Amino acid sequence: MALLKLAAASALAYGLYQYVNRKRPATRAAFAHGESTPGPVEVRNAGPDAMASDPPHWDSVDQASDESYPASDPPTANRFT
């Protein structure tokens, strides 16, 4: 009898766990309204207008870095360019 109660309690706990951890629609924190693109991987357009929050400072290096994402190499930025 105790084994049956343990199995029932385990089933109830598993059901609650699955309910709490169910898939919810993902919220795109980095995307401005209307910026998400349909597809298996969503990509945000480059620039501060496509961001959900306004950056305090945005310069040409920030723009080049945002446009190059997800490239492995960051854009060059030094006193000679």
Steps between C-alpha positions, in 0.01 A plus 500: 500500500785741584661426164178594320480830691863573416434431130193728502691779675786463252261516204335812642838665562614417146178642356544823695863521388399461135226763540734755656775442241277488192608678185392860486532731203844655509523872548760668287660743742747646250244560225301819448131449429456348153870423451496122536518299180325167450712192466697246699742772616375852556738777405476862607581776253812702576485837665351665806155532338463121504579470871242479775688755713681811391877485554641802684777550240522362145795564270647357179683221689175391666327504160778296335498249785122464485508454121775235522321281757527194517834512321791360695721807455399842630543799270831679509491828684815694570640847446599414141153402370 
